[in-house]
């Protein structure tokens, strides 16, 4: 390797056989790889990879298109071993190591920089995901809504490189960890898919909701039935479920201020409409929380014990006789996110929520369904934590295996 920028670098953690191997070398990215290598004319037909196609190192979607219908951004004709680096919103780290062998040509959008490594593509792929490298990329980005870096600026950013054998050792280690993370992520997806399918069997098709934007009270495809496809044996003769609006089973739906702000007030939505104002934002008990404003609008969580909320949260307090766990699942199945409106500032209101129509069985059947699905939720939570722990482990390992380039190395 030759470089116009060289500086001694040693990572905190090194495999035993490389502890005396000397220092790493800092070089510009375009010295470690070809950045956007020249490509011949695009093939007549190819799979197009745009910025929505890659997530967390995996190709989630591809679209086969003809050259004549291809967008102008379709320019990066990929070769086995190429790395594509997301130059728009690079903090998302939705990059991809191209290792697909089939009869299809693949072309990536110019929303990616195409990197063709001079040595180990696997090592390069790991190196561009270090916090140090990504941080220096972000520092050179321009734009606020869609921060981006141009390819020439990216090519000028430094990366630390060891000898070829050490590159391969590090790449093999981290690739094995990536495979384990992928397997655990697939297991999590399997559990979520199983839960979704089970809910479709255990709940009748969801009723709609009236709101300021829609007068229809049922989904267009909802059949006129109040009996689920799957029922526990002891409830097969229990009759039809009952339809109720959320406001009929709520003590209130509150849009609150921060619990530490006693000056804040919020409206209480009860079964008879707005029932007053409150300045007490401290809650104690069991509640369902729904995000009200922003990108998370419509997302839900359960809360128990004492807590406070901001005015970006709707707090649902239920009245007897209903089971909180079941109502949470029924709302999850309904999916409050479909009520969200507004593009600049997505929003869902308490008024919309109180008109949501849910279908309810008797309290005993509510409990049975809640117990069944809560057990599955516990498995999903455990798997989510396991996956998060593996990702945290990898992040910590990378911080040890890669040196941090200081200003002199950049």
MARMIRO-760079 format. One record per residue (C-alpha): x, y, z; residue number from 1. Coordinates in pm, 1 decimal, padded with zeros to 6 digits. Example, Ala and Ser with C-alpha at 12.3 -4.5 7.8 and 13.67 -1.06 7.14 Angstrom:
<recs>
+----------+----------+----------+------+
:     east :    north :       up : resi :
+----------+----------+----------+------+
:  01230.0 : -00450.0 :  00780.0 :    1 :
:  01367.0 : -00106.0 :  00714.0 :    2 :
+----------+----------+----------+------+
</recs>
This chain:
<recs>
+----------+----------+----------+------+
:     east :    north :       up : resi :
+----------+----------+----------+------+
:  00000.0 :  00000.0 :  00000.0 :    1 :
:  00110.6 :  00350.3 : -00074.1 :    2 :
: -00042.8 :  00664.5 :  00068.0 :    3 :
:  00025.5 :  01032.5 :  00082.5 :    4 :
: -00118.7 :  01031.7 :  00434.0 :    5 :
:  00044.3 :  00785.1 :  00672.6 :    6 :
:  00039.4 :  00769.8 :  01046.4 :    7 :
:  00103.6 :  00497.1 :  01298.4 :    8 :
: -00219.6 :  00348.5 :  01431.3 :    9 :
: -00281.6 :  00059.0 :  01666.5 :   10 :
: -00626.0 : -00068.2 :  01777.8 :   11 :
: -00701.6 : -00136.0 :  02144.4 :   12 :
: -00773.6 : -00502.0 :  02075.2 :   13 :
: -00571.9 : -00720.7 :  01840.0 :   14 :
: -00568.4 : -01089.1 :  01758.5 :   15 :
: -00260.5 : -01257.7 :  01916.2 :   16 :
: -00085.9 : -01329.7 :  01584.5 :   17 :
: -00093.6 : -00958.9 :  01492.8 :   18 :
:  00013.0 : -00799.1 :  01820.4 :   19 :
:  00364.9 : -00750.2 :  01685.4 :   20 :
:  00257.8 : -00681.3 :  01329.5 :   21 :
:  00319.1 : -00310.4 :  01346.3 :   22 :
:  00097.8 : -00012.4 :  01292.5 :   23 :
: -00200.0 :  00036.2 :  01068.4 :   24 :
: -00188.9 :  00294.9 :  00790.6 :   25 :
: -00429.7 :  00585.5 :  00743.0 :   26 :
: -00517.7 :  00648.8 :  00382.0 :   27 :
: -00784.7 :  00826.2 :  00186.8 :   28 :
: -01080.5 :  00609.3 :  00094.3 :   29 :
: -01001.2 :  00643.4 : -00276.2 :   30 :
: -00657.9 :  00491.8 : -00205.5 :   31 :
: -00813.6 :  00189.2 : -00036.1 :   32 :
: -01070.7 :  00135.2 : -00309.0 :   33 :
: -01201.7 :  00265.9 : -00639.7 :   34 :
: -01483.2 :  00510.9 : -00572.1 :   35 :
: -01750.8 :  00501.2 : -00843.4 :   36 :
: -01546.2 :  00303.2 : -01096.8 :   37 :
: -01631.3 :  00366.0 : -01459.0 :   38 :
: -01905.4 :  00138.8 : -01583.4 :   39 :
: -01986.2 :  00023.0 : -01935.8 :   40 :
: -02327.8 :  00090.5 : -02084.2 :   41 :
: -02611.5 : -00040.1 : -01871.7 :   42 :
: -02752.8 : -00379.9 : -01976.6 :   43 :
: -03089.7 : -00400.0 : -02148.6 :   44 :
: -03252.8 : -00524.2 : -01827.2 :   45 :
: -03139.9 : -00517.8 : -01465.7 :   46 :
: -03244.6 : -00521.0 : -01100.2 :   47 :
: -03251.9 : -00164.7 : -00972.3 :   48 :
: -03140.6 : -00093.3 : -00614.1 :   49 :
: -03266.8 :  00238.6 : -00483.5 :   50 :
: -03233.2 :  00395.0 : -00138.1 :   51 :
: -03536.7 :  00205.9 : -00012.0 :   52 :
: -03402.7 : -00134.4 : -00119.0 :   53 :
: -03135.2 : -00183.1 :  00147.5 :   54 :
: -03185.2 : -00198.5 :  00522.0 :   55 :
: -02925.7 : -00291.4 :  00784.5 :   56 :
: -02691.7 : -00452.5 :  00532.1 :   57 :
: -02961.2 : -00661.3 :  00361.1 :   58 :
: -03123.5 : -00624.7 :  00022.0 :   59 :
: -03492.7 : -00610.2 :  00111.6 :   60 :
: -03634.8 : -00544.7 : -00233.3 :   61 :
: -03538.4 : -00532.0 : -00596.8 :   62 :
: -03722.9 : -00425.7 : -00909.5 :   63 :
: -03640.1 : -00561.1 : -01253.9 :   64 :
: -03660.5 : -00280.6 : -01509.4 :   65 :
: -03554.1 : -00214.3 : -01866.5 :   66 :
: -03279.4 :  00030.5 : -01956.1 :   67 :
: -03525.2 :  00254.2 : -02143.6 :   68 :
: -03751.2 :  00294.3 : -01840.8 :   69 :
: -03470.3 :  00331.0 : -01585.4 :   70 :
: -03446.6 :  00653.4 : -01382.8 :   71 :
: -03147.9 :  00878.5 : -01449.2 :   72 :
: -03007.5 :  00783.3 : -01105.3 :   73 :
: -02958.7 :  00421.5 : -01215.1 :   74 :
: -02585.6 :  00433.1 : -01293.9 :   75 :
: -02386.4 :  00206.6 : -01060.2 :   76 :
: -02347.7 : -00126.7 : -01240.5 :   77 :
: -02239.0 : -00365.7 : -00965.7 :   78 :
: -01971.8 : -00633.6 : -00972.9 :   79 :
: -01941.7 : -00917.1 : -00719.2 :   80 :
: -01766.1 : -00780.9 : -00409.8 :   81 :
: -01861.6 : -00415.9 : -00462.4 :   82 :
: -01979.2 : -00215.5 : -00161.7 :   83 :
: -02248.6 :  00048.0 : -00200.5 :   84 :
: -02238.2 :  00325.3 :  00059.1 :   85 :
: -02546.9 :  00536.0 :  00125.7 :   86 :
: -02443.7 :  00898.6 :  00067.1 :   87 :
: -02791.9 :  01039.3 :  00143.4 :   88 :
: -02865.0 :  01022.5 :  00518.3 :   89 :
: -02550.8 :  00812.5 :  00576.6 :   90 :
: -02625.4 :  00796.8 :  00950.0 :   91 :
: -02881.0 :  00525.4 :  00863.4 :   92 :
: -02591.0 :  00296.3 :  00761.8 :   93 :
: -02804.0 :  00118.1 :  00504.3 :   94 :
: -02504.8 : -00002.8 :  00306.9 :   95 :
: -02467.4 : -00327.6 :  00117.1 :   96 :
: -02188.7 : -00571.3 :  00028.1 :   97 :
: -02287.7 : -00711.0 : -00310.0 :   98 :
: -02241.6 : -01087.4 : -00304.1 :   99 :
: -02523.0 : -01206.8 : -00529.2 :  100 :
: -02450.4 : -01465.8 : -00794.4 :  101 :
: -02737.5 : -01515.5 : -01037.2 :  102 :
: -02819.1 : -01438.3 : -01398.3 :  103 :
: -02947.6 : -01088.6 : -01319.7 :  104 :
: -02749.6 : -00765.3 : -01357.5 :  105 :
: -02774.9 : -00523.9 : -01064.5 :  106 :
: -02758.1 : -00145.6 : -01086.2 :  107 :
: -02757.6 :  00086.0 : -00785.0 :  108 :
: -02881.3 :  00442.4 : -00757.8 :  109 :
: -02642.9 :  00737.3 : -00746.3 :  110 :
: -02779.3 :  00778.2 : -00393.7 :  111 :
: -02499.5 :  00530.0 : -00319.2 :  112 :
: -02126.5 :  00558.6 : -00373.8 :  113 :
: -01988.1 :  00243.0 : -00534.5 :  114 :
: -01671.9 :  00117.7 : -00362.4 :  115 :
: -01449.3 : -00148.3 : -00518.7 :  116 :
: -01188.3 : -00257.2 : -00266.5 :  117 :
: -00821.6 : -00300.5 : -00355.1 :  118 :
: -00794.7 : -00582.2 : -00099.1 :  119 :
: -01064.5 : -00725.6 :  00129.9 :  120 :
: -01417.2 : -00613.7 :  00043.7 :  121 :
: -01537.7 : -00771.1 :  00369.2 :  122 :
: -01297.4 : -00558.3 :  00572.9 :  123 :
: -01387.2 : -00242.2 :  00381.9 :  124 :
: -01755.6 : -00307.6 :  00447.4 :  125 :
: -01691.6 : -00329.1 :  00822.3 :  126 :
: -01457.0 : -00028.1 :  00824.8 :  127 :
: -01714.5 :  00207.0 :  00673.1 :  128 :
: -01955.6 :  00120.4 :  00955.6 :  129 :
: -01731.5 :  00228.2 :  01242.6 :  130 :
: -01858.0 :  00521.4 :  01448.5 :  131 :
: -01533.6 :  00702.8 :  01368.8 :  132 :
: -01576.1 :  00679.2 :  00990.7 :  133 :
: -01950.4 :  00750.2 :  00989.0 :  134 :
: -01897.5 :  01047.5 :  01220.8 :  135 :
: -01647.2 :  01202.1 :  00982.1 :  136 :
: -01882.3 :  01141.4 :  00688.7 :  137 :
: -02167.5 :  01315.6 :  00870.5 :  138 :
: -01941.1 :  01609.9 :  00952.7 :  139 :
: -01899.0 :  01669.0 :  00578.3 :  140 :
: -02267.0 :  01631.4 :  00490.4 :  141 :
: -02473.0 :  01923.8 :  00368.7 :  142 :
: -02848.1 :  01976.8 :  00393.6 :  143 :
: -03081.9 :  01942.9 :  00689.0 :  144 :
: -03384.1 :  01737.8 :  00581.9 :  145 :
: -03176.9 :  01501.2 :  00367.7 :  146 :
: -02812.9 :  01541.9 :  00472.5 :  147 :
: -02581.7 :  01406.4 :  00205.8 :  148 :
: -02215.8 :  01390.9 :  00112.9 :  149 :
: -02092.6 :  01401.8 : -00245.5 :  150 :
: -01873.0 :  01120.4 : -00371.1 :  151 :
: -01559.2 :  01333.3 : -00405.7 :  152 :
: -01578.6 :  01443.4 : -00041.8 :  153 :
: -01640.2 :  01084.1 :  00062.5 :  154 :
: -01337.7 :  00969.0 : -00136.1 :  155 :
: -01121.6 :  01215.5 :  00057.4 :  156 :
: -01214.6 :  01079.2 :  00401.6 :  157 :
: -00945.9 :  00867.5 :  00566.2 :  158 :
: -00975.9 :  00505.8 :  00670.4 :  159 :
: -00734.6 :  00295.7 :  00877.9 :  160 :
: -00598.4 : -00016.1 :  00704.5 :  161 :
: -00387.9 : -00305.7 :  00847.2 :  162 :
: -00208.2 : -00579.1 :  00653.4 :  163 :
: -00413.3 : -00806.2 :  00427.4 :  164 :
: -00406.0 : -01106.9 :  00666.9 :  165 :
: -00523.6 : -00891.0 :  00957.5 :  166 :
: -00796.2 : -00739.0 :  00741.0 :  167 :
: -00926.8 : -01085.4 :  00664.2 :  168 :
: -00910.5 : -01198.1 :  01029.4 :  169 :
: -01115.0 : -00897.8 :  01144.1 :  170 :
: -01360.0 : -00935.4 :  00856.0 :  171 :
: -01413.3 : -01307.2 :  00929.1 :  172 :
: -01474.4 : -01238.1 :  01298.6 :  173 :
: -01727.6 : -00961.7 :  01237.7 :  174 :
: -01894.1 : -01147.2 :  00949.5 :  175 :
: -01958.5 : -01443.0 :  01181.8 :  176 :
: -02120.0 : -01205.0 :  01428.6 :  177 :
: -02326.0 : -01052.6 :  01146.9 :  178 :
: -02451.7 : -01398.3 :  01051.8 :  179 :
: -02561.6 : -01460.7 :  01410.0 :  180 :
: -02735.2 : -01122.0 :  01420.7 :  181 :
: -02913.3 : -01204.2 :  01093.4 :  182 :
: -03033.0 : -01540.2 :  01229.5 :  183 :
: -03162.9 : -01380.9 :  01548.8 :  184 :
: -03334.7 : -01106.0 :  01346.8 :  185 :
: -03501.8 : -01371.7 :  01132.8 :  186 :
: -03621.4 : -01547.6 :  01448.1 :  187 :
: -03767.5 : -01219.0 :  01570.2 :  188 :
: -03943.1 : -01166.2 :  01237.0 :  189 :
: -04082.3 : -01521.0 :  01256.8 :  190 :
: -04228.4 : -01454.6 :  01601.4 :  191 :
: -04382.6 : -01126.1 :  01486.4 :  192 :
: -04530.0 : -01291.5 :  01178.1 :  193 :
: -04671.7 : -01571.7 :  01392.0 :  194 :
: -04832.6 : -01319.0 :  01626.1 :  195 :
: -04981.0 : -01124.0 :  01336.8 :  196 :
: -05129.5 : -01439.8 :  01188.0 :  197 :
: -05264.8 : -01552.8 :  01523.6 :  198 :
: -05430.0 : -01214.5 :  01584.7 :  199 :
: -05598.3 : -01238.0 :  01244.3 :  200 :
: -05750.7 : -01566.2 :  01363.0 :  201 :
: -05837.5 : -01460.9 :  01718.4 :  202 :
: -05997.8 : -01124.6 :  01632.1 :  203 :
: -06288.6 : -01060.1 :  01394.8 :  204 :
: -06194.8 : -00822.5 :  01113.3 :  205 :
: -06154.6 : -00474.1 :  01251.3 :  206 :
: -06427.7 : -00216.5 :  01241.4 :  207 :
: -06331.3 :  00129.6 :  01120.3 :  208 :
: -06354.6 :  00462.8 :  01296.5 :  209 :
: -06529.3 :  00787.6 :  01223.8 :  210 :
: -06322.1 :  01103.2 :  01226.9 :  211 :
: -06303.7 :  01448.5 :  01076.8 :  212 :
: -06156.0 :  01287.2 :  00766.4 :  213 :
: -06384.9 :  00988.6 :  00720.5 :  214 :
: -06752.4 :  00923.4 :  00778.4 :  215 :
: -06740.1 :  00552.0 :  00713.0 :  216 :
: -06764.8 :  00336.6 :  01024.3 :  217 :
: -06641.8 :  00011.6 :  00872.4 :  218 :
: -06348.8 : -00086.9 :  00656.4 :  219 :
: -06452.2 : -00156.0 :  00299.7 :  220 :
: -06337.0 : -00516.7 :  00316.3 :  221 :
: -06471.7 : -00600.3 :  00663.7 :  222 :
: -06736.6 : -00877.9 :  00639.0 :  223 :
: -07049.9 : -00848.8 :  00855.7 :  224 :
: -06937.5 : -01091.5 :  01123.9 :  225 :
: -06874.8 : -01059.5 :  01495.8 :  226 :
: -06718.2 : -01403.4 :  01542.0 :  227 :
: -06343.5 : -01473.4 :  01499.4 :  228 :
: -06214.4 : -01757.8 :  01282.2 :  229 :
: -06037.0 : -01920.3 :  01578.8 :  230 :
: -06183.7 : -01951.7 :  01926.7 :  231 :
: -06073.9 : -02129.9 :  02241.7 :  232 :
: -06290.7 : -02442.0 :  02300.2 :  233 :
: -06467.2 : -02307.1 :  02607.6 :  234 :
: -06592.5 : -02002.2 :  02415.4 :  235 :
: -06711.1 : -02160.6 :  02090.7 :  236 :
: -07072.3 : -02137.6 :  02200.5 :  237 :
: -07036.9 : -01800.4 :  02371.5 :  238 :
: -07207.1 : -01607.6 :  02093.2 :  239 :
: -07105.3 : -01301.3 :  01897.2 :  240 :
: -06867.8 : -01033.5 :  02010.3 :  241 :
: -07000.9 : -00686.7 :  02084.2 :  242 :
: -06909.0 : -00365.7 :  01903.3 :  243 :
: -06822.9 : -00063.8 :  02116.4 :  244 :
: -06658.0 :  00269.4 :  02049.2 :  245 :
: -06349.2 :  00329.3 :  02257.7 :  246 :
: -06518.1 :  00621.3 :  02434.7 :  247 :
: -06777.8 :  00377.8 :  02572.9 :  248 :
: -06516.2 :  00176.2 :  02761.6 :  249 :
: -06285.7 :  00462.7 :  02865.5 :  250 :
: -06286.7 :  00664.5 :  03182.7 :  251 :
: -06101.4 :  00923.9 :  02974.3 :  252 :
: -05850.6 :  00984.6 :  02697.4 :  253 :
: -05612.7 :  01260.4 :  02805.8 :  254 :
: -05362.2 :  01463.5 :  02610.8 :  255 :
: -05125.2 :  01564.8 :  02887.5 :  256 :
: -04836.6 :  01792.4 :  02968.3 :  257 :
: -04511.5 :  01685.3 :  03130.4 :  258 :
: -04572.2 :  01547.1 :  03478.6 :  259 :
: -04316.5 :  01793.1 :  03612.8 :  260 :
: -04515.3 :  02087.1 :  03472.3 :  261 :
: -04802.9 :  02156.0 :  03708.2 :  262 :
: -04903.2 :  02455.9 :  03496.0 :  263 :
: -04986.8 :  02238.0 :  03195.4 :  264 :
: -05344.4 :  02131.2 :  03136.4 :  265 :
: -05511.5 :  01882.7 :  02908.1 :  266 :
: -05858.6 :  01791.7 :  02793.1 :  267 :
: -06026.1 :  01477.6 :  02921.4 :  268 :
: -06233.7 :  01283.2 :  02669.7 :  269 :
: -06494.3 :  01073.1 :  02844.9 :  270 :
: -06794.6 :  00876.1 :  02721.1 :  271 :
: -07001.0 :  01196.8 :  02712.9 :  272 :
: -06739.0 :  01404.9 :  02532.7 :  273 :
: -06501.3 :  01659.9 :  02686.7 :  274 :
: -06555.2 :  01640.7 :  03060.4 :  275 :
: -06317.0 :  01905.7 :  03179.4 :  276 :
: -05959.8 :  02016.8 :  03223.9 :  277 :
: -05689.8 :  01896.3 :  03457.8 :  278 :
: -05358.1 :  02036.0 :  03576.0 :  279 :
: -05241.4 :  01709.6 :  03730.2 :  280 :
: -05023.2 :  01522.9 :  03481.2 :  281 :
: -04907.9 :  01252.8 :  03723.2 :  282 :
: -05063.8 :  00912.8 :  03658.3 :  283 :
: -05075.8 :  00611.2 :  03886.3 :  284 :
: -05218.1 :  00278.4 :  03770.6 :  285 :
: -05249.6 :  00097.2 :  03437.9 :  286 :
: -05290.5 :  00292.8 :  03116.4 :  287 :
: -05247.4 :  00268.0 :  02741.5 :  288 :
: -05025.7 :  00537.3 :  02589.8 :  289 :
: -05053.9 :  00649.1 :  02227.8 :  290 :
: -04800.3 :  00880.0 :  02063.7 :  291 :
: -04992.6 :  01184.5 :  01940.0 :  292 :
: -04756.4 :  01395.5 :  01728.1 :  293 :
: -04459.4 :  01335.4 :  01501.5 :  294 :
: -04306.4 :  01036.1 :  01325.4 :  295 :
: -04420.9 :  00797.8 :  01602.5 :  296 :
: -04783.5 :  00917.6 :  01601.1 :  297 :
: -05016.2 :  00622.4 :  01656.8 :  298 :
: -04757.8 :  00398.1 :  01819.9 :  299 :
: -04867.8 :  00246.1 :  02150.2 :  300 :
: -04725.4 :  00133.2 :  02481.9 :  301 :
: -04859.6 :  00010.4 :  02814.3 :  302 :
: -04773.1 :  00197.4 :  03134.2 :  303 :
: -04801.1 :  00080.2 :  03491.8 :  304 :
: -04730.8 :  00260.8 :  03816.5 :  305 :
: -04651.2 :  00629.8 :  03850.7 :  306 :
: -04539.6 :  00828.3 :  03547.9 :  307 :
: -04579.0 :  01160.0 :  03371.8 :  308 :
: -04623.9 :  01237.1 :  03004.0 :  309 :
: -04576.8 :  01525.2 :  02763.6 :  310 :
: -04850.2 :  01674.6 :  02549.4 :  311 :
: -04721.9 :  01454.2 :  02265.5 :  312 :
: -04888.6 :  01155.6 :  02431.2 :  313 :
: -05251.0 :  01045.4 :  02463.3 :  314 :
: -05326.2 :  00856.6 :  02784.3 :  315 :
: -05614.7 :  00608.0 :  02775.1 :  316 :
: -05772.5 :  00511.6 :  03107.3 :  317 :
: -06017.0 :  00221.1 :  03085.5 :  318 :
: -06325.8 :  00156.9 :  03292.6 :  319 :
: -06453.6 : -00180.1 :  03411.7 :  320 :
: -06543.6 : -00437.7 :  03300.2 :  321 :
: -06275.6 : -00463.1 :  03033.4 :  322 :
: -05929.9 : -00617.2 :  03034.1 :  323 :
: -05649.9 : -00365.8 :  02970.6 :  324 :
: -05426.0 : -00625.9 :  02806.7 :  325 :
: -05702.0 : -00727.0 :  02567.0 :  326 :
: -05795.8 : -00367.9 :  02479.0 :  327 :
: -05429.7 : -00292.6 :  02408.2 :  328 :
: -05415.8 : -00590.7 :  02170.7 :  329 :
: -05748.7 : -00494.4 :  02010.6 :  330 :
: -05614.7 : -00143.2 :  01947.5 :  331 :
: -05290.8 : -00289.5 :  01813.4 :  332 :
: -05494.0 : -00502.7 :  01573.2 :  333 :
: -05698.1 : -00198.0 :  01471.8 :  334 :
: -05369.5 : -00003.8 :  01425.0 :  335 :
: -05415.5 :  00361.1 :  01532.5 :  336 :
: -05144.9 :  00467.6 :  01286.6 :  337 :
: -05400.6 :  00454.0 :  01007.0 :  338 :
: -05578.4 :  00746.9 :  01173.7 :  339 :
: -05271.4 :  00971.3 :  01150.1 :  340 :
: -05309.0 :  01274.8 :  00925.7 :  341 :
: -05082.6 :  01561.4 :  00818.6 :  342 :
: -04749.3 :  01545.0 :  00638.5 :  343 :
: -04542.1 :  01824.1 :  00791.3 :  344 :
: -04641.6 :  01726.0 :  01145.8 :  345 :
: -04821.4 :  01387.0 :  01157.5 :  346 :
: -05097.3 :  01393.1 :  01419.0 :  347 :
: -05359.7 :  01178.0 :  01585.7 :  348 :
: -05619.6 :  01326.2 :  01819.8 :  349 :
: -05806.9 :  01205.6 :  02125.0 :  350 :
: -06127.0 :  01282.5 :  01939.0 :  351 :
: -06032.0 :  01032.1 :  01669.3 :  352 :
: -05938.7 :  00764.4 :  01920.2 :  353 :
: -06262.1 :  00789.2 :  02114.3 :  354 :
: -06456.7 :  00706.6 :  01794.1 :  355 :
: -06256.5 :  00390.8 :  01718.6 :  356 :
: -06485.5 :  00086.8 :  01705.7 :  357 :
: -06355.1 : -00227.7 :  01874.4 :  358 :
: -06510.5 : -00571.9 :  01893.3 :  359 :
: -06520.6 : -00726.1 :  02237.9 :  360 :
: -06601.6 : -01072.7 :  02373.2 :  361 :
: -06691.7 : -01141.9 :  02735.5 :  362 :
: -06439.1 : -01055.9 :  03005.4 :  363 :
: -06328.2 : -01419.9 :  03049.3 :  364 :
: -06254.6 : -01457.4 :  02679.1 :  365 :
: -06076.8 : -01120.8 :  02681.9 :  366 :
: -05848.9 : -01253.8 :  02956.6 :  367 :
: -05782.2 : -01580.5 :  02773.0 :  368 :
: -05682.1 : -01402.5 :  02451.4 :  369 :
: -05471.2 : -01150.2 :  02641.6 :  370 :
: -05287.5 : -01428.0 :  02828.3 :  371 :
: -05216.3 : -01616.9 :  02505.2 :  372 :
: -05085.4 : -01319.4 :  02310.3 :  373 :
: -04902.6 : -01168.0 :  02607.4 :  374 :
: -04700.7 : -01489.8 :  02634.9 :  375 :
: -04605.9 : -01444.4 :  02269.1 :  376 :
: -04523.5 : -01078.5 :  02336.5 :  377 :
: -04290.1 : -01190.0 :  02614.9 :  378 :
: -04106.1 : -01414.8 :  02368.0 :  379 :
: -04083.0 : -01126.3 :  02122.0 :  380 :
: -03949.4 : -00897.2 :  02394.9 :  381 :
: -03688.3 : -01153.3 :  02497.9 :  382 :
: -03580.7 : -01202.8 :  02136.2 :  383 :
: -03567.5 : -00826.2 :  02081.2 :  384 :
: -03340.6 : -00787.2 :  02383.5 :  385 :
: -03120.2 : -01074.0 :  02265.7 :  386 :
: -03082.9 : -00911.4 :  01924.3 :  387 :
: -03009.9 : -00572.1 :  02079.7 :  388 :
: -02743.7 : -00728.3 :  02304.5 :  389 :
: -02570.7 : -00884.8 :  02002.7 :  390 :
: -02571.6 : -00552.5 :  01817.9 :  391 :
: -02431.2 : -00377.5 :  02124.9 :  392 :
: -02162.6 : -00645.6 :  02154.0 :  393 :
: -02064.5 : -00598.1 :  01790.4 :  394 :
: -02052.1 : -00220.9 :  01829.0 :  395 :
: -01825.9 : -00252.3 :  02133.0 :  396 :
: -01604.8 : -00505.1 :  01955.7 :  397 :
: -01564.3 : -00277.1 :  01656.3 :  398 :
: -01459.9 :  00007.7 :  01884.3 :  399 :
: -01180.7 : -00218.8 :  02008.9 :  400 :
: -01077.3 : -00372.5 :  01675.4 :  401 :
: -01049.7 : -00045.9 :  01480.0 :  402 :
: -00825.2 :  00244.4 :  01580.3 :  403 :
: -00968.9 :  00596.7 :  01585.3 :  404 :
: -00813.7 :  00836.0 :  01341.2 :  405 :
: -00720.1 :  01167.2 :  01501.1 :  406 :
: -00696.6 :  01496.1 :  01315.3 :  407 :
: -00342.2 :  01427.3 :  01202.2 :  408 :
: -00457.8 :  01107.9 :  01034.0 :  409 :
: -00739.5 :  01278.5 :  00852.5 :  410 :
+----------+----------+----------+------+
</recs>
